[in-house]
Amino acid sequence: MLLHKHLLYKKKNLLAFSAGVDSTALLFLLLENNIDFDIAIVDYGLREQSKDEVVYAQDLAKEYKFKSYVFKAEKIEINFEANARTIRYNFFDELIKEYQYENLLTGHHLGDRVEWMLMQFCKGAGCVELSGMQAVDQRQAYTLVRPLLHLDKQELLTYLLDKKIKYFEDSTNTDEKYKRNEFRHKYSKPLLEKYLSGIKKSFEYIDEDVKQLVSEITLSQYKKLIYFTSSDSKRSDIIAIDKYFKSIGKLITAEEKALLKEQNTVVISRTFVVNQAHSYVFIAPYIKAANIDKELREKLRLLRVEPKMRGYLASDLEVVEFLSLLLT
């Protein structure tokens, strides 16, 4: 039942656990397949039941001899879904860095993928955005693996019921004030109930098409400078830029993506500058240039370095020398 099992054996795996249907099914499937892992769970403090979910996670850890990490989040006052995701992944990132985990495993399933596709379709998206989450997603410091992405939630629920495995239902999953829940109950769930096999096949075709349409781009890094050779397709370049920012937990806005199509230099989230020049795409920290000495300023001018990149380059002369070699 698990996708890409070969990526999980003999690796250090961290499972994002919630005690719900998806992550509980994944936990027991990992045990069945003799795949080693530890778990991490976040308690947002919204529901009384969340305390029981944490206890269940800790009990499973004791019973099956793996580690459990728990994070108690402060109360989220606004924009719960986005802020909860940020808290969650910051916690995972800290654990991955501290304990050298190689893979982060999540219980995302086919329903999650359909919900995402429909939400993207309704706000405007191309085939890459519609294809949505992938079973394997290479991040900056680890690999994000979704071994259940080909399975519907009902298939996971059937597995748990057949095995008589305990799980929890999150009451907030029925609250349609959250956009994802609205799409789930009104659109994706009825579609999956009626057209499951066709939807599975459609995603197989979409994934094949995306591989053909989008150039594979490899990013390189020197210190804090990210760079790659521009492809023949600006669309592919922007997808690579977007994927990089996602890998470090940043999301490019629709407005920023539109600017990347039209302009060679764009400041992202006021903290990064993206520059498309010299047959390369550069991504660097955005630092306002100030008090650059005359010699360095002239050197950067001769190299035709984008002014918005000069503040960062002035802070690290080794990167300037590297860039000189790269561009000449």
Backbone torsions as a table, in degrees:
resi	resn	phi	psi	omega
1	MET	NA	-19.7	-175.5
2	LEU	-90.4	134.9	173.0
3	LEU	-80.3	145.7	171.2
4	HIS	54.4	45.1	178.8
5	LYS	-59.8	-30.8	-177.3
6	HIS	-62.4	-23.3	178.9
7	LEU	-78.2	-13.2	-172.5
8	LEU	-102.2	-27.4	179.9
9	TYR	-68.4	140.5	177.6
10	LYS	58.2	25.8	176.1
11	LYS	-118.1	162.6	176.1
12	LYS	-94.8	108.9	-171.6
13	ASN	-110.5	137.5	174.3
14	LEU	-117.1	122.7	179.9
15	LEU	-97.4	124.7	173.2
16	ALA	-76.5	108.6	-170.5
17	PHE	-111.6	142.7	177.7
18	SER	-130.8	-9.7	-175.6
19	ALA	78.1	3.0	175.9
20	GLY	-80.4	-176.1	-177.4
21	VAL	-56.2	-50.3	-170.1
22	ASP	-64.8	-56.6	-174.9
23	SER	-71.4	-29.3	177.0
24	THR	-69.0	-42.6	176.4
25	ALA	-60.7	-43.6	179.7
26	LEU	-63.9	-41.6	178.8
27	LEU	-56.3	-48.4	-176.6
28	PHE	-74.4	-28.8	174.2
29	LEU	-68.2	-35.6	175.4
30	LEU	-64.3	-43.0	177.5
31	LEU	-61.3	-44.1	-179.8
32	GLU	-60.3	-32.8	-177.5
33	ASN	-94.2	9.4	177.2
34	ASN	57.0	40.8	177.6
35	ILE	-100.7	124.8	-178.8
36	ASP	-74.9	144.2	179.5
37	PHE	-166.8	163.2	168.0
38	ASP	-122.3	170.0	-177.1
39	ILE	-126.9	154.5	175.9
40	ALA	-134.3	133.5	-178.4
41	ILE	-133.2	141.3	178.7
42	VAL	-111.0	130.5	175.2
43	ASP	-103.5	109.5	-178.8
44	TYR	-84.4	-7.6	176.4
45	GLY	70.9	17.9	-179.3
46	LEU	-80.4	-32.3	-173.2
47	ARG	-125.5	147.8	175.8
48	GLU	-61.6	-34.3	-177.7
49	GLN	-63.4	-22.8	-176.4
50	SER	-61.2	-30.0	176.3
51	LYS	-63.8	-40.7	178.2
52	ASP	-66.2	-35.2	179.3
53	GLU	-65.4	-39.4	177.9
54	VAL	-65.3	-43.4	177.9
55	VAL	-60.8	-41.9	178.8
56	TYR	-61.4	-43.4	178.3
57	ALA	-60.2	-43.9	-179.4
58	GLN	-69.0	-36.4	177.1
59	ASP	-65.0	-41.7	177.5
60	LEU	-62.4	-39.4	180.0
61	ALA	-62.5	-42.4	178.6
62	LYS	-66.0	-43.3	-176.2
63	GLU	-67.1	-40.6	-173.1
64	TYR	-107.0	8.2	170.1
65	LYS	63.2	49.0	168.8
66	PHE	-128.1	167.0	-178.3
67	LYS	-84.0	147.8	174.0
68	SER	-126.8	133.4	177.9
69	TYR	-116.0	134.2	-177.7
70	VAL	-123.7	134.7	175.1
71	PHE	-123.0	125.8	177.3
72	LYS	-96.8	109.3	-176.5
73	ALA	-80.7	149.7	171.3
74	GLU	-71.3	158.5	-177.5
75	LYS	-61.5	133.1	178.5
76	ILE	-95.0	118.9	-174.2
77	GLU	-86.9	-36.2	-176.7
78	ILE	-136.3	158.5	173.6
79	ASN	48.2	57.4	-169.9
80	PHE	-57.2	-49.7	-173.9
81	GLU	-57.9	-48.8	-177.8
82	ALA	-67.2	-44.1	-178.8
83	ASN	-69.6	-36.6	177.7
84	ALA	-64.1	-40.6	178.4
85	ARG	-62.5	-43.2	179.4
86	THR	-61.6	-46.2	178.5
87	ILE	-59.7	-46.2	-177.1
88	ARG	-60.3	-51.0	-176.0
89	TYR	-74.1	-28.1	172.3
90	ASN	-62.9	-40.7	177.4
91	PHE	-63.1	-47.5	179.1
92	PHE	-61.1	-43.2	-178.6
93	ASP	-61.2	-40.3	179.3
94	GLU	-64.2	-43.0	179.0
95	LEU	-65.3	-42.6	-179.5
96	ILE	-61.6	-43.1	-179.6
97	LYS	-68.2	-43.5	-176.0
98	GLU	-70.5	-38.8	-173.5
99	TYR	-110.9	9.8	175.3
100	GLN	56.3	46.0	173.1
101	TYR	-72.4	143.4	-178.8
102	GLU	-97.1	-31.2	-179.0
103	ASN	-126.2	140.6	167.3
104	LEU	-108.6	123.2	-177.2
105	LEU	-106.1	132.6	177.0
106	THR	-125.6	157.9	-177.1
107	GLY	-91.1	19.9	178.4
108	HIS	-55.5	136.8	-177.5
109	HIS	-126.4	-174.6	-175.0
110	LEU	-60.3	-37.0	178.7
111	GLY	-60.5	-40.5	177.3
112	ASP	-61.5	-39.5	-178.2
113	ARG	-68.5	-39.7	179.0
114	VAL	-66.3	-42.9	178.0
115	GLU	-58.2	-45.8	-179.6
116	TRP	-61.8	-45.7	-179.3
117	MET	-58.4	-45.7	-178.5
118	LEU	-65.7	-40.1	178.6
119	MET	-65.3	-41.7	177.8
120	GLN	-65.0	-42.0	-179.6
121	PHE	-60.1	-38.8	-175.9
122	CYS	-76.5	-19.0	178.4
123	LYS	-105.7	-4.8	177.7
124	GLY	106.0	113.6	-175.6
125	ALA	-159.6	157.4	173.2
126	GLY	-95.4	-175.7	-174.3
127	CYS	-64.9	-31.2	179.9
128	VAL	-66.0	-45.2	178.9
129	GLU	-66.6	-36.4	179.8
130	LEU	-68.4	-31.5	178.4
131	SER	-65.9	-26.8	170.5
132	GLY	66.7	-149.1	-176.2
133	MET	-63.5	146.4	-179.8
134	GLN	-111.3	158.6	-179.2
135	ALA	-66.0	-30.6	177.7
136	VAL	-130.4	126.3	-176.5
137	ASP	-135.2	112.5	-177.2
138	GLN	-79.4	117.4	176.5
139	ARG	-98.3	178.8	-174.6
140	GLN	-62.6	-42.5	-173.3
141	ALA	-117.2	-0.2	-177.8
142	TYR	-162.8	174.5	175.8
143	THR	-107.8	126.4	175.8
144	LEU	-89.8	119.9	-177.3
145	VAL	-118.1	131.1	178.1
146	ARG	-116.6	85.6	-171.6
147	PRO	-72.1	-8.9	-177.1
148	LEU	-109.5	13.1	-169.6
149	LEU	-66.3	-18.5	-179.5
150	HIS	-91.0	-2.1	-174.2
151	LEU	-110.3	142.4	175.7
152	ASP	-80.6	154.1	-179.4
153	LYS	-59.1	-35.0	179.9
154	GLN	-63.4	-34.5	176.8
155	GLU	-65.8	-38.4	178.2
156	LEU	-69.1	-39.6	178.8
157	LEU	-64.2	-41.6	177.8
158	THR	-60.6	-41.7	177.8
159	TYR	-58.6	-47.4	-178.7
160	LEU	-65.0	-42.0	-179.7
161	LEU	-66.4	-41.2	178.9
162	ASP	-63.1	-35.7	-178.1
163	LYS	-89.8	-3.0	-177.2
164	LYS	55.3	47.4	-179.0
165	ILE	-98.3	132.0	-179.9
166	LYS	-71.2	141.7	174.4
167	TYR	-151.8	169.2	-179.5
168	PHE	-117.9	147.3	172.4
169	GLU	-103.9	124.7	179.4
170	ASP	-81.4	117.0	-176.9
171	SER	-63.1	-25.2	-179.5
172	THR	-72.3	-12.3	179.1
173	ASN	-68.1	-13.9	178.4
174	THR	-99.8	-2.2	-177.2
175	ASP	-83.0	109.5	-173.8
176	GLU	-82.0	8.0	171.2
177	LYS	-70.4	-19.9	173.8
178	TYR	-87.7	127.2	-174.2
179	LYS	-55.8	-41.7	-177.6
180	ARG	-61.1	-40.2	178.9
181	ASN	-65.4	-38.2	177.8
182	GLU	-60.2	-47.4	179.3
183	PHE	-65.2	-36.4	-178.5
184	ARG	-63.3	-51.7	-171.9
185	HIS	-79.8	-32.0	-177.0
186	LYS	-87.5	-30.1	-170.1
187	TYR	-126.2	-59.9	-170.8
188	SER	-68.5	-42.7	-178.5
189	LYS	-62.5	-47.8	176.8
190	PRO	-60.8	-37.8	179.0
191	LEU	-65.0	-43.5	-179.7
192	LEU	-66.3	-37.1	178.5
193	GLU	-63.1	-32.2	-174.9
194	LYS	-97.5	-31.5	-170.8
195	TYR	-129.9	35.8	-172.6
196	LEU	-54.4	-53.2	-175.0
197	SER	-63.9	-39.2	178.6
198	GLY	-65.9	-38.9	179.2
199	ILE	-66.2	-40.8	176.9
200	LYS	-59.6	-45.4	-179.3
201	LYS	-65.8	-38.9	179.7
202	SER	-60.3	-41.2	179.5
203	PHE	-67.2	-32.3	175.7
204	GLU	-62.3	-44.5	178.7
205	TYR	-65.6	-43.1	-179.3
206	ILE	-60.5	-43.9	-179.9
207	ASP	-62.7	-40.4	178.0
208	GLU	-64.1	-42.9	-179.0
209	ASP	-64.8	-41.8	-179.0
210	VAL	-61.8	-39.7	178.8
211	LYS	-61.3	-34.4	179.6
212	GLN	-77.3	-34.9	-173.5
213	LEU	-82.8	-30.9	-172.5
214	VAL	-108.9	126.9	179.0
215	SER	-67.5	141.3	175.5
216	GLU	-79.9	122.4	-176.0
217	ILE	-120.0	131.6	179.1
218	THR	-104.5	123.6	179.6
219	LEU	-89.7	144.1	175.2
220	SER	-117.2	163.8	-177.7
221	GLN	-143.0	134.8	168.4
222	TYR	-127.0	110.4	-173.3
223	LYS	54.9	-120.7	-178.6
224	LYS	-97.1	6.1	179.4
225	LEU	-92.4	120.7	174.8
226	ILE	-101.5	138.3	-179.0
227	TYR	-153.6	156.0	172.3
228	PHE	-156.2	159.1	178.3
229	THR	-75.4	131.0	179.9
230	SER	-60.9	140.6	176.3
231	SER	-88.1	-178.2	176.3
232	ASP	-76.4	-8.6	-175.4
233	SER	-120.5	117.7	177.3
234	LYS	-63.5	-33.1	177.3
235	ARG	-59.1	-44.7	178.1
236	SER	-63.9	-39.3	178.7
237	ASP	-62.0	-44.6	-178.7
238	ILE	-66.6	-36.7	176.9
239	ILE	-63.0	-40.7	178.3
240	ALA	-65.7	-40.8	177.2
241	ILE	-61.5	-47.5	-179.5
242	ASP	-60.8	-42.4	-179.5
243	LYS	-64.2	-39.0	178.4
244	TYR	-61.9	-47.0	-178.3
245	PHE	-63.7	-37.3	175.9
246	LYS	-62.3	-36.0	-177.7
247	SER	-66.3	-21.9	177.8
248	ILE	-106.8	14.9	175.1
249	GLY	80.8	19.1	177.9
250	LYS	-110.7	144.3	177.4
251	LEU	-116.4	127.9	176.4
252	ILE	-81.2	134.4	179.9
253	THR	-76.4	164.5	177.6
254	ALA	-61.2	-37.4	178.9
255	GLU	-64.8	-40.0	179.3
256	GLU	-67.9	-37.7	176.7
257	LYS	-63.9	-39.9	178.3
258	ALA	-62.9	-40.0	178.5
259	LEU	-66.0	-36.9	178.4
260	LEU	-62.3	-29.6	177.1
261	LYS	-70.4	-33.0	-170.1
262	GLU	-100.5	-27.1	-172.2
263	GLN	-122.0	152.8	178.8
264	ASN	-83.2	-19.8	-179.5
265	THR	-133.4	127.6	-179.0
266	VAL	-138.4	133.5	173.1
267	VAL	-88.8	127.0	-176.7
268	ILE	-104.9	123.1	176.1
269	SER	53.6	24.8	178.9
270	ARG	63.1	8.1	-175.3
271	THR	-124.6	-16.0	179.5
272	PHE	-132.2	151.1	172.7
273	VAL	-119.6	133.2	175.5
274	VAL	-110.4	125.3	-177.7
275	ASN	-128.1	126.0	178.1
276	GLN	-107.7	105.5	-175.8
277	ALA	-161.1	161.1	175.4
278	HIS	56.2	31.5	-177.8
279	SER	67.7	14.8	177.0
280	TYR	-125.2	162.3	166.2
281	VAL	-116.8	126.4	-179.9
282	PHE	-113.3	140.8	172.7
283	ILE	-127.2	122.8	-175.8
284	ALA	-142.1	159.2	173.0
285	PRO	-59.3	141.6	178.9
286	TYR	-94.6	114.4	177.8
287	ILE	-128.0	126.1	179.3
288	LYS	-65.1	129.5	-177.6
289	ALA	-71.0	134.1	178.5
290	ALA	-153.4	134.3	175.3
291	ASN	56.0	43.6	174.5
292	ILE	-79.1	129.0	-176.3
293	ASP	-67.3	158.2	-170.3
294	LYS	-59.8	-41.4	-177.5
295	GLU	-64.3	-45.6	-179.8
296	LEU	-67.6	-40.0	180.0
297	ARG	-60.4	-40.4	179.1
298	GLU	-68.7	-37.9	178.7
299	LYS	-63.6	-42.9	179.8
300	LEU	-68.3	-33.2	178.1
301	ARG	-66.3	-43.8	-180.0
302	LEU	-65.5	-32.1	176.6
303	LEU	-77.7	-6.6	-177.8
304	ARG	57.6	45.3	178.7
305	VAL	-80.3	133.4	177.6
306	GLU	-53.1	127.6	-179.2
307	PRO	-53.1	-35.1	-177.8
308	LYS	-71.2	-13.0	175.8
309	MET	-91.8	-11.9	-170.8
310	ARG	-69.8	-29.9	178.1
311	GLY	-61.6	-44.5	177.6
312	TYR	-65.6	-45.8	-177.7
313	LEU	-61.7	-37.1	178.4
314	ALA	-64.7	-22.0	-179.5
315	SER	-85.6	-10.0	-178.0
316	ASP	-149.1	95.2	-174.9
317	LEU	-69.3	-22.2	176.1
318	GLU	-64.5	-35.0	177.7
319	VAL	-69.2	-34.9	176.6
320	VAL	-61.0	-45.5	179.7
321	GLU	-64.9	-39.8	177.1
322	PHE	-62.0	-44.1	-178.7
323	LEU	-65.4	-36.5	177.0
324	SER	-59.3	-44.8	178.2
325	LEU	-66.6	-40.1	-177.7
326	LEU	-65.1	-41.0	-172.4
327	LEU	-88.0	-12.7	-179.0
328	THR	-114.0	NA	NA
